[in-house]
Amino acid sequence: MGKTLLLKLKESLISVLPVAVIVLVLSFIPMGEQPFTWQEQVTFAVCAVLLIFGIGLFNLGADIAMSPMGEHIGSGLTKSKKVGVLISVCFVMGVLITVAEPDLSVLAEQVSAVMNGTVLIVTVGAGVGLFLMLAVLKIVFRKNLSSILMFFYMTLFALCAVLIENGKIDFLSIAFDSGGVTTGPITVPFIMALGVGIATTIGGRNASENSFGLIAMCSIGPILAVLILALTAKGAPEYILDSELYSVSYALAGVWNTLLEHFLDVLKALALIVAFFLVLQFTVLKLPKKKLLQIGIGLAFTLVGLVVFLVAASVGFMPIGFKLGSQIAAFNKPMLAVFGFVLGLVVVLAEPAVHVLNKQVEEITDGGVKKIEMLIALSVAVGISICLSIIRMIYKFSILYYLIPGYLISLGLSFFVPKIYTAIAFDSGGVASGPLTSSFILPFAIGACAALNGDSSRILTDAFGVVAMVAMTPLITIQILGFKAVTSAKVRNKIVMKRILEADDEQIIYFK
């Protein structure tokens, strides 16, 4: 256990170090009238160290508890051969786990000025529960993921048109952001393992392919739910920036409240999963005590690691991200876009759920998709997404100019690459937009937008939506990775066949 923990801490150090070094170096460069104070620099450095420990502990907990529990629950429910029970439990779990997802609370807090936070959280939870149920039915009845995604994304854009027609375009960014933040560090390892458990138990030729796609489906539900919620809203929203929310002094003053709040959120989410697991343990699974003890230790690591991670992100990364964005925007606009790209390259490495996804992808594909390939593809995708978001912020145009072509390209590529790459790609989009995106990248975008416009008038339309962009671009890059793999395989086969056909017959040895 000790060696494994050290290995996880080493991985998290490599993940967090690039973004920490870049931000600290920039904090010493004078840009603007209010340079970074020593208190802000020290707070960020300490929180970066805590982030390393948080990610390391979480990843260890996910390996020895969250993933095994998800697989056991999925296989146990499937073995009961009661489809009604399976989808009912999945619906309830989807709703309850999402409601307790820390990422969603972070987004709800930042949009509370224009939308009731509790209503938003419950609406998003219902969307996840419904689409988790549909995703499980897809596995059970072995339906094509690409066709389902095509149908629901076309429905999404039809609802967007209705919203625009009704003068409620300001809600679009929040709706698409909600789809990105729901698939957070608690939801991802559990739901992915749940899919593996169900697909493995059902079996079939495409079991590996069917185990992916649950995260993709669970990302659509919240967007649809929030778009429908927006249709019922009265009047146009007005966002008022509370700059105190993004100050280090304010964060430090309320650090104990933040700690308690995140502890209770994570505890509630884990308790719900454990409750379902225990019911199945006593009725179906009957796992040995040694396995239960291992899962219990893993849950403790998950709880402590995730709480430490979330507190560090809220206290150190959120205010620093906001101030960094505002300072660079006021200093140099082109530099803002360049830095956004660099920031995207390194921030995704520090997302806890990304490592869970990459590990599972490598295992399910038997090394066909390497972890390093996934990381590079995700890093480039997130870097491009933030850069494009900054450009949109500078030139002030609708996010739909990105989302509609982006999703059409993504869905179009799904017809030319192996289906497993499409499933992995759409899962990756939800995973890449994790807690660090909502607590560092989003405040960075809000700070930059406020500085560019001199007020908060365009924050809702221009700054929000960056999470949605982070969730979209991996769909394209991962499928391009799949397209490259298919093309390379065809080229290799052609070369082999050419060599066989061109071989000298005299060199062939005939055995009699």
Secondary structure per residue as TSV (DSSP state, phi and psi in degrees):
chain	resnum	aa	ss	phi	psi
A	1	M	-	360.0	-41.3
A	2	G	H	-63.8	-42.8
A	3	K	H	-65.6	-39.2
A	4	T	H	-64.2	-41.2
A	5	L	H	-63.3	-43.4
A	6	L	H	-61.7	-38.8
A	7	L	H	-64.3	-41.9
A	8	K	H	-65.5	-39.8
A	9	L	H	-66.3	-36.6
A	10	K	H	-64.6	-42.8
A	11	E	H	-62.4	-42.8
A	12	S	H	-69.6	-33.2
A	13	L	H	-62.0	-45.4
A	14	I	H	-63.3	-32.9
A	15	S	H	-73.8	-42.7
A	16	V	H	-85.7	-30.6
A	17	L	H	-55.2	-45.2
A	18	P	H	-58.7	-48.0
A	19	V	H	-67.8	-36.1
A	20	A	H	-65.1	-44.0
A	21	V	H	-66.0	-45.1
A	22	I	H	-60.0	-46.9
A	23	V	H	-66.5	-42.1
A	24	L	H	-65.7	-39.7
A	25	V	H	-62.1	-45.4
A	26	L	H	-65.3	-29.5
A	27	S	H	-68.1	-20.8
A	28	F	T	-90.7	-6.5
A	29	I	S	-91.3	121.6
A	30	P	-	-67.9	114.6
A	31	M	-	-136.7	95.6
A	32	G	S	109.2	179.5
A	33	E	S	-79.3	-23.1
A	34	Q	S	-120.6	87.2
A	35	P	-	-66.8	165.2
A	36	F	-	-65.0	136.7
A	37	T	-	-86.3	163.7
A	38	W	H	-63.1	-32.5
A	39	Q	H	-63.3	-41.7
A	40	E	H	-67.5	-41.4
A	41	Q	H	-65.7	-44.4
A	42	V	H	-65.6	-43.1
A	43	T	H	-59.7	-44.9
A	44	F	H	-64.2	-42.9
A	45	A	H	-62.2	-45.0
A	46	V	H	-63.0	-43.0
A	47	C	H	-67.3	-31.1
A	48	A	H	-64.8	-40.9
A	49	V	H	-64.1	-44.1
A	50	L	H	-62.3	-36.4
A	51	L	H	-61.6	-39.5
A	52	I	H	-61.0	-47.8
A	53	F	H	-65.7	-39.7
A	54	G	H	-62.3	-46.7
A	55	I	H	-65.8	-42.2
A	56	G	H	-60.1	-48.1
A	57	L	H	-65.6	-41.0
A	58	F	H	-63.0	-46.6
A	59	N	H	-62.2	-37.7
A	60	L	H	-65.1	-44.5
A	61	G	H	-63.1	-38.9
A	62	A	I	-63.8	-38.2
A	63	D	I	-68.6	-40.9
A	64	I	I	-101.1	-5.2
A	65	A	I	-133.3	-60.2
A	66	M	I	-62.0	-49.8
A	67	S	H	-65.6	-47.3
A	68	P	H	-60.3	-39.8
A	69	M	H	-63.0	-44.4
A	70	G	H	-60.7	-43.3
A	71	E	H	-65.5	-42.8
A	72	H	H	-64.9	-41.7
A	73	I	H	-64.9	-44.6
A	74	G	H	-61.5	-47.0
A	75	S	H	-69.9	-38.1
A	76	G	H	-64.1	-45.5
A	77	L	H	-65.5	-37.0
A	78	T	H	-70.0	-38.8
A	79	K	H	-64.2	-24.4
A	80	S	T	-66.1	-18.2
A	81	K	T	58.3	27.9
A	82	K	-	-115.4	95.3
A	83	V	H	-60.5	-38.1
A	84	G	H	-60.3	-44.0
A	85	V	H	-65.6	-42.9
A	86	L	H	-58.7	-52.0
A	87	I	H	-73.7	-30.4
A	88	S	H	-65.5	-45.1
A	89	V	H	-64.1	-41.5
A	90	C	H	-63.6	-39.2
A	91	F	H	-62.2	-49.3
A	92	V	H	-63.3	-42.8
A	93	M	H	-64.4	-41.1
A	94	G	H	-59.9	-43.4
A	95	V	H	-65.8	-51.6
A	96	L	H	-69.1	-41.7
A	97	I	H	-67.3	-37.9
A	98	T	H	-67.4	-41.1
A	99	V	H	-58.8	-33.7
A	100	A	T	-92.6	2.7
A	101	E	-	-68.4	120.9
A	102	P	H	-58.1	-37.2
A	103	D	H	-55.8	-42.7
A	104	L	H	-66.2	-36.7
A	105	S	H	-63.8	-37.7
A	106	V	H	-63.1	-45.2
A	107	L	H	-66.0	-43.9
A	108	A	H	-59.9	-37.5
A	109	E	H	-65.7	-37.9
A	110	Q	H	-79.7	-17.9
A	111	V	T	-110.2	11.2
A	112	S	T	-61.7	-20.3
A	113	A	T	-69.5	-21.7
A	114	V	T	-121.4	-11.7
A	115	M	S	-149.9	136.0
A	116	N	-	-60.0	121.1
A	117	G	H	-60.9	-42.8
A	118	T	H	-64.7	-43.8
A	119	V	H	-62.6	-41.5
A	120	L	H	-61.6	-46.2
A	121	I	H	-63.3	-44.8
A	122	V	H	-65.6	-41.2
A	123	T	H	-62.8	-45.4
A	124	V	H	-64.4	-40.3
A	125	G	H	-59.9	-42.9
A	126	A	H	-63.4	-39.8
A	127	G	H	-62.8	-43.0
A	128	V	H	-65.7	-44.4
A	129	G	H	-58.9	-45.1
A	130	L	H	-63.7	-43.7
A	131	F	H	-80.3	-23.2
A	132	L	H	-66.6	-39.1
A	133	M	H	-61.5	-45.3
A	134	L	H	-64.5	-37.0
A	135	A	H	-64.9	-39.7
A	136	V	H	-66.5	-40.9
A	137	L	H	-62.0	-35.4
A	138	K	H	-60.2	-41.7
A	139	I	H	-68.2	-45.9
A	140	V	H	-60.5	-45.0
A	141	F	H	-97.0	5.2
A	142	R	T	54.4	53.7
A	143	K	-	-91.3	159.0
A	144	N	-	-75.8	121.7
A	145	L	H	-64.8	-41.6
A	146	S	H	-58.2	-43.1
A	147	S	H	-65.5	-40.9
A	148	I	H	-64.6	-45.2
A	149	L	H	-62.5	-42.3
A	150	M	H	-57.9	-45.8
A	151	F	H	-62.4	-48.3
A	152	F	H	-73.7	-32.4
A	153	Y	H	-71.6	-33.2
A	154	M	H	-64.8	-37.8
A	155	T	H	-63.4	-41.1
A	156	L	H	-57.6	-48.8
A	157	F	H	-70.8	-27.7
A	158	A	H	-65.9	-40.3
A	159	L	H	-66.7	-36.4
A	160	C	H	-59.7	-42.1
A	161	A	H	-62.1	-40.3
A	162	V	H	-64.3	-40.9
A	163	L	H	-63.7	-43.6
A	164	I	H	-62.9	-41.8
A	165	E	H	-61.3	-31.7
A	166	N	T	-92.8	11.0
A	167	G	T	70.2	29.7
A	168	K	-	-118.9	39.2
A	169	I	G	-64.0	-24.5
A	170	D	G	-64.5	-19.5
A	171	F	G	-84.4	-11.6
A	172	L	H	-60.8	-45.7
A	173	S	H	-62.9	-42.1
A	174	I	H	-62.0	-42.7
A	175	A	H	-60.5	-48.6
A	176	F	H	-71.8	-31.0
A	177	D	H	-64.5	-37.7
A	178	S	H	-62.9	-30.2
A	179	G	H	-68.7	-29.1
A	180	G	H	-79.8	-38.5
A	181	V	H	-81.1	-18.0
A	182	T	S	-70.1	-30.9
A	183	T	S	-87.8	76.1
A	184	G	-	-99.1	-165.9
A	185	P	T	-65.7	-26.5
A	186	I	T	-83.4	-44.4
A	187	T	H	-66.3	-44.7
A	188	V	H	-60.7	-57.6
A	189	P	H	-61.4	-36.3
A	190	F	H	-70.5	-49.2
A	191	I	H	-67.0	-39.0
A	192	M	H	-63.2	-43.3
A	193	A	H	-67.7	-34.8
A	194	L	H	-59.2	-44.6
A	195	G	H	-62.9	-40.9
A	196	V	H	-62.6	-43.5
A	197	G	H	-61.6	-44.6
A	198	I	H	-67.9	-48.4
A	199	A	H	-64.3	-39.6
A	200	T	H	-66.6	-40.3
A	201	T	H	-67.4	-42.6
A	202	I	H	-68.8	-36.2
A	203	G	-	75.1	-150.1
A	204	G	-	99.1	169.3
A	205	R	T	-66.3	-32.7
A	206	N	T	-106.8	34.6
A	207	A	H	-60.2	-41.5
A	208	S	H	-64.0	-44.3
A	209	E	H	-63.9	-42.0
A	210	N	H	-68.4	-21.2
A	211	S	T	-70.7	-18.7
A	212	F	S	-98.4	163.8
A	213	G	-	110.5	-15.2
A	214	L	H	-67.3	-41.2
A	215	I	H	-64.8	-39.1
A	216	A	H	-59.6	-45.3
A	217	M	H	-67.3	-40.8
A	218	C	H	-69.7	-14.8
A	219	S	H	-82.6	-24.3
A	220	I	H	-77.7	-41.0
A	221	G	H	-52.1	-50.0
A	222	P	H	-61.8	-37.6
A	223	I	H	-63.3	-48.0
A	224	L	H	-59.5	-44.2
A	225	A	H	-63.6	-43.1
A	226	V	H	-72.1	-34.9
A	227	L	H	-62.3	-41.5
A	228	I	H	-66.5	-40.1
A	229	L	H	-61.1	-40.2
A	230	A	H	-64.5	-33.3
A	231	L	H	-63.8	-27.9
A	232	T	H	-88.6	-9.9
A	233	A	-	-70.2	147.2
A	234	K	-	-101.1	128.8
A	235	G	S	77.8	174.9
A	236	A	-	-92.0	140.0
A	237	P	-	-71.9	150.9
A	238	E	-	-128.7	115.1
A	239	Y	-	-91.2	126.8
A	240	I	-	-115.3	118.7
A	241	L	-	-73.9	125.4
A	242	D	-	-101.4	91.6
A	243	S	G	-65.1	-24.4
A	244	E	G	-63.5	-30.9
A	245	L	G	-60.7	-25.1
A	246	Y	G	-107.6	27.6
A	247	S	-	-107.2	143.4
A	248	V	H	-63.9	-40.5
A	249	S	H	-61.9	-39.6
A	250	Y	H	-66.3	-41.6
A	251	A	H	-65.3	-42.3
A	252	L	H	-68.1	-35.6
A	253	A	H	-64.0	-33.2
A	254	G	T	-107.8	25.4
A	255	V	H	-62.7	-37.7
A	256	W	H	-70.5	-36.7
A	257	N	H	-65.6	-39.5
A	258	T	H	-63.0	-43.1
A	259	L	H	-60.9	-47.5
A	260	L	H	-64.9	-41.0
A	261	E	H	-63.0	-47.6
A	262	H	H	-68.4	-36.5
A	263	F	H	-60.9	-45.5
A	264	L	H	-67.4	-39.5
A	265	D	H	-61.0	-49.4
A	266	V	H	-66.8	-40.7
A	267	L	H	-61.7	-42.5
A	268	K	H	-62.3	-45.5
A	269	A	H	-63.5	-45.6
A	270	L	H	-67.4	-37.1
A	271	A	H	-62.1	-38.0
A	272	L	H	-64.3	-43.4
A	273	I	H	-64.7	-44.3
A	274	V	H	-62.2	-39.7
A	275	A	H	-60.3	-47.4
A	276	F	H	-63.3	-39.5
A	277	F	H	-63.9	-42.9
A	278	L	H	-65.9	-38.0
A	279	V	H	-59.6	-45.8
A	280	L	H	-69.5	-33.3
A	281	Q	I	-59.8	-44.5
A	282	F	I	-80.7	-18.2
A	283	T	I	-105.5	-35.8
A	284	V	I	-126.1	-50.7
A	285	L	I	-72.1	-52.5
A	286	K	-	56.2	47.2
A	287	L	-	-70.3	151.0
A	288	P	-	-67.2	158.7
A	289	K	H	-61.3	-34.4
A	290	K	H	-62.0	-41.3
A	291	K	H	-66.9	-39.4
A	292	L	H	-64.9	-39.5
A	293	L	H	-63.4	-41.6
A	294	Q	H	-61.6	-43.2
A	295	I	H	-64.8	-39.6
A	296	G	H	-61.4	-43.5
A	297	I	H	-64.3	-41.4
A	298	G	H	-62.4	-38.2
A	299	L	H	-64.8	-36.9
A	300	A	H	-64.0	-43.6
A	301	F	H	-61.6	-42.5
A	302	T	H	-62.0	-45.9
A	303	L	H	-60.9	-53.1
A	304	V	H	-64.3	-45.8
A	305	G	H	-62.0	-43.3
A	306	L	H	-71.6	-37.0
A	307	V	H	-64.4	-46.3
A	308	V	H	-60.0	-44.4
A	309	F	H	-59.7	-49.3
A	310	L	H	-67.5	-38.5
A	311	V	H	-66.0	-43.6
A	312	A	H	-62.0	-41.1
A	313	A	I	-66.2	-40.9
A	314	S	I	-71.4	-43.4
A	315	V	I	-80.7	-43.0
A	316	G	I	-99.2	-40.6
A	317	F	I	-87.0	-36.2
A	318	M	H	-63.4	-53.1
A	319	P	H	-67.0	-35.6
A	320	I	H	-68.5	-39.5
A	321	G	H	-61.0	-44.3
A	322	F	H	-61.7	-46.9
A	323	K	H	-69.3	-37.9
A	324	L	H	-63.3	-43.6
A	325	G	H	-62.0	-44.3
A	326	S	H	-68.3	-37.7
A	327	Q	H	-69.8	-45.4
A	328	I	H	-66.6	-38.3
A	329	A	H	-62.6	-39.9
A	330	A	H	-73.6	-26.6
A	331	F	H	-83.7	-49.0
A	332	N	-	-161.9	117.2
A	333	K	H	-66.6	-48.1
A	334	P	H	-58.4	-37.3
A	335	M	H	-64.3	-31.5
A	336	L	H	-61.8	-44.6
A	337	A	H	-67.1	-41.9
A	338	V	H	-64.2	-45.9
A	339	F	H	-65.7	-34.7
A	340	G	H	-59.3	-41.4
A	341	F	H	-64.4	-47.0
A	342	V	H	-63.1	-42.3
A	343	L	H	-60.6	-42.2
A	344	G	H	-63.7	-36.8
A	345	L	H	-58.6	-39.0
A	346	V	H	-99.5	-27.9
A	347	V	H	-65.9	-38.2
A	348	V	G	-62.8	-25.5
A	349	L	G	-65.1	-26.1
A	350	A	G	-93.7	3.6
A	351	E	-	-77.3	120.6
A	352	P	H	-58.1	-43.9
A	353	A	H	-69.2	-21.3
A	354	V	H	-61.3	-41.4
A	355	H	H	-68.2	-35.4
A	356	V	H	-63.5	-46.0
A	357	L	H	-62.2	-49.2
A	358	N	H	-59.9	-40.8
A	359	K	H	-64.3	-44.4
A	360	Q	H	-68.9	-37.3
A	361	V	H	-62.4	-44.5
A	362	E	H	-63.6	-38.5
A	363	E	H	-70.2	-45.9
A	364	I	H	-66.6	-35.5
A	365	T	T	-91.3	7.2
A	366	D	T	54.1	40.6
A	367	G	T	82.8	2.5
A	368	G	S	-62.8	-34.7
A	369	V	S	-115.5	111.5
A	370	K	-	-77.5	150.7
A	371	K	H	-60.7	-40.4
A	372	I	H	-65.9	-36.4
A	373	E	H	-64.3	-43.2
A	374	M	H	-62.5	-43.7
A	375	L	H	-63.4	-44.0
A	376	I	H	-62.8	-46.0
A	377	A	H	-62.1	-42.3
A	378	L	H	-68.4	-41.6
A	379	S	H	-60.8	-47.9
A	380	V	H	-62.3	-41.9
A	381	A	H	-62.1	-46.8
A	382	V	H	-68.5	-38.1
A	383	G	H	-59.3	-46.0
A	384	I	H	-62.9	-41.1
A	385	S	H	-63.3	-41.5
A	386	I	H	-71.9	-38.9
A	387	C	H	-60.3	-45.9
A	388	L	H	-63.8	-36.1
A	389	S	H	-64.5	-39.5
A	390	I	H	-65.3	-42.7
A	391	I	H	-60.4	-42.6
A	392	R	H	-61.9	-37.5
A	393	M	H	-65.5	-39.9
A	394	I	H	-70.1	-43.6
A	395	Y	H	-96.2	-3.8
A	396	K	T	58.2	62.9
A	397	F	-	-127.4	165.3
A	398	S	-	-66.3	146.2
A	399	I	T	-65.2	-21.9
A	400	L	H	-64.3	-23.1
A	401	Y	H	-64.9	-22.2
A	402	Y	H	-95.0	-48.4
A	403	L	H	-65.9	-43.5
A	404	I	H	-64.3	-53.5
A	405	P	H	-62.1	-38.2
A	406	G	H	-60.9	-48.4
A	407	Y	H	-71.6	-32.6
A	408	L	H	-65.5	-40.3
A	409	I	H	-64.3	-44.2
A	410	S	H	-60.1	-48.0
A	411	L	H	-68.3	-34.6
A	412	G	H	-64.9	-41.8
A	413	L	H	-62.3	-28.6
A	414	S	T	-62.1	-18.2
A	415	F	T	-86.6	-8.1
A	416	F	T	-117.9	-6.5
A	417	V	S	-117.9	159.1
A	418	P	-	-55.6	142.6
A	419	K	H	-59.9	-29.9
A	420	I	H	-65.8	-32.5
A	421	Y	H	-69.6	-36.5
A	422	T	H	-63.6	-45.1
A	423	A	H	-62.9	-43.8
A	424	I	H	-63.7	-42.5
A	425	A	H	-61.4	-47.6
A	426	F	H	-70.5	-28.4
A	427	D	H	-68.7	-40.0
A	428	S	H	-61.5	-35.4
A	429	G	H	-59.3	-43.9
A	430	G	H	-69.5	-35.3
A	431	V	H	-72.9	-38.7
A	432	A	H	-63.2	-31.7
A	433	S	S	-90.7	68.2
A	434	G	-	-95.8	-159.4
A	435	P	H	-63.2	-32.2
A	436	L	H	-72.2	-28.8
A	437	T	I	-66.8	-44.8
A	438	S	I	-76.5	-24.7
A	439	S	I	-105.4	-3.0
A	440	F	I	-130.5	-51.5
A	441	I	I	-68.7	-44.6
A	442	L	H	-63.6	-46.9
A	443	P	H	-60.2	-36.3
A	444	F	H	-58.6	-45.5
A	445	A	H	-67.2	-38.9
A	446	I	H	-64.4	-44.5
A	447	G	H	-63.1	-42.0
A	448	A	H	-65.2	-42.4
A	449	C	H	-65.4	-41.5
A	450	A	H	-63.6	-39.5
A	451	A	H	-70.5	-37.9
A	452	L	H	-66.3	-35.5
A	453	N	H	-102.7	-11.7
A	454	G	S	78.5	-2.7
A	455	D	S	-157.5	-171.8
A	456	S	S	-100.9	15.1
A	457	S	T	-63.9	-31.1
A	458	R	T	-112.0	10.9
A	459	I	I	-62.1	-44.0
A	460	L	I	-62.9	-38.9
A	461	T	I	-88.0	-33.3
A	462	D	I	-101.4	-40.9
A	463	A	I	-79.7	-49.2
A	464	F	T	-67.4	143.8
A	465	G	T	115.5	-15.5
A	466	V	H	-67.2	-34.5
A	467	V	H	-65.3	-40.6
A	468	A	H	-62.5	-38.1
A	469	M	H	-66.7	-40.8
A	470	V	H	-62.2	-34.7
A	471	A	H	-76.0	-23.5
A	472	M	H	-88.0	-45.9
A	473	T	H	-61.4	-33.4
A	474	P	H	-61.7	-25.2
A	475	L	H	-59.1	-36.0
A	476	I	H	-80.8	-48.4
A	477	T	H	-66.3	-40.3
A	478	I	H	-67.6	-37.9
A	479	Q	H	-70.5	-33.4
A	480	I	H	-62.4	-38.2
A	481	L	H	-59.2	-42.6
A	482	G	H	-65.9	-41.3
A	483	F	H	-61.9	-40.6
A	484	K	H	-62.8	-41.4
A	485	A	H	-63.5	-42.6
A	486	V	H	-64.8	-45.9
A	487	T	H	-61.9	-43.7
A	488	S	H	-61.9	-40.8
A	489	A	H	-63.6	-41.2
A	490	K	H	-65.2	-41.3
A	491	V	H	-63.3	-43.4
A	492	R	H	-62.1	-42.6
A	493	N	H	-62.6	-40.5
A	494	K	H	-63.3	-41.7
A	495	I	H	-63.9	-43.1
A	496	V	H	-62.4	-46.2
A	497	M	H	-63.6	-38.9
A	498	K	H	-63.5	-41.8
A	499	R	H	-65.9	-37.0
A	500	I	H	-66.0	-45.0
A	501	L	H	-68.8	-31.1
A	502	E	T	-89.8	1.4
A	503	A	S	-66.3	145.4
A	504	D	-	-75.8	122.6
A	505	D	G	-60.0	-28.4
A	506	E	G	-68.5	-20.9
A	507	Q	G	-85.1	-5.4
A	508	I	-	-83.5	129.9
A	509	I	-	-95.8	122.9
A	510	Y	-	-100.2	130.2
A	511	F	-	-101.3	131.0
A	512	K	-	-106.0	360.0
